[in-house]
Amino acid sequence: MKLISYRYQDQDSYGALQGDRVVDLRAVFGARAADLKSLIAADLLGEAAKAAASATETLALADVALLPVIPNPGKIVCVGLNYGDHVRETGREITEKPTLFLRVAESQVAHGEDIVLPPESSKLDYEGEIAIVIGQGGRRIAEADAWNHIAGYACYNDGSLRDWQSATPQWTAGKNFWRTGGFGPWMVTRNEIADDQVMTLVTRLNGQEMQRTTTDKLIHSIPRQIAHISAFMPLAPGDVIVTGTPGGVGAKRTPPVWMKAGDVVEIEVNAIGILRNGVRAE
């Protein structure tokens, strides 16, 4: 099942995709689940699938404005330096534990929206990634149990302002400029993607392939990421973990490639779909 968050007639809602039609699940569940995060927290994905399969009233996908998959996550935890080719191109070393940083919700845009290039920087870079959405929360989750804590998967663009990122040893500023990251277009529920299925991730800028990898090349696997993060903070339904980018980022090319106004960047994951964003100057 593919689940989206969206705005329709100035009202925020969420729904399930049936081809190019949308089943409004907020209308189905009402106060039981006001948004997609609430649906996940209430363990209603199974009921949502049944409701979507039997729905007779739908909206056209073309008539709704998508929102980031989870517009209101409690936490967005990003894993850095998690593919060998990216570690090598940065001149760093593989660490025993995952490298982590946080993003805030305001730094994201939805599929089809423009990523914003701020006047404070000219070094806006792409980072194609796969995001996981937590279903069942928990603390100190064992690696062997980690798959059971996943609600689903989405595409992610961890857009980065490299000059701000590299200005200090901490990456927060460069990773959190307003509306610089993409999250979408939808969440594919876990039951649609086999646990540990090898997924192919491709990033394209203006139609040119810039990054390509497969998830079997992750240094720290998805279960290991969940176990490590949940060791020091409880994970909650709707939390997002962004699992890492492969080599080929613009900053490490010769000459460097920076995204500019008018560009189009696509993140494609074969088991999920394509996240597409334009770029505009603020």
Sequence and secondary structure as in RCSB ss.txt:
>XXXX:A:sequence
MKLISYRYQDQDSYGALQGDRVVDLRAVFGARAADLKSLIAADLLGEAAKAAASATETLALADVALLPVIPNPGK
IVCVGLNYGDHVRETGREITEKPTLFLRVAESQVAHGEDIVLPPESSKLDYEGEIAIVIGQGGRRIAEADAWNHI
AGYACYNDGSLRDWQSATPQWTAGKNFWRTGGFGPWMVTRNEIADDQVMTLVTRLNGQEMQRTTTDKLIHSIPRQ
IAHISAFMPLAPGDVIVTGTPGGVGAKRTPPVWMKAGDVVEIEVNAIGILRNGVRAE
>XXXX:A:secstr
 EEEEEEETTEEEEEEEETTEEEEHHHHHGGG SSHHHHHHTT HHHHHHHHHH    EEGGGSEE  SSSS S 
EEEEES BHHHHHHHT    SS EEEEE GGGEE TTSEEEE TT S EE  EEEEEEE S BSS  GGGGGGGE
EEEEEEE  EEHHHHHTSS  HHHH STT EEEEEEEEEGGGS TT   EEEEEETTEEEEEEEGGGBSS HHHH
HHHHHHHS B TT EEE    S  GGGSSS   B TT EEEEEETTTEEEEEEEEE 
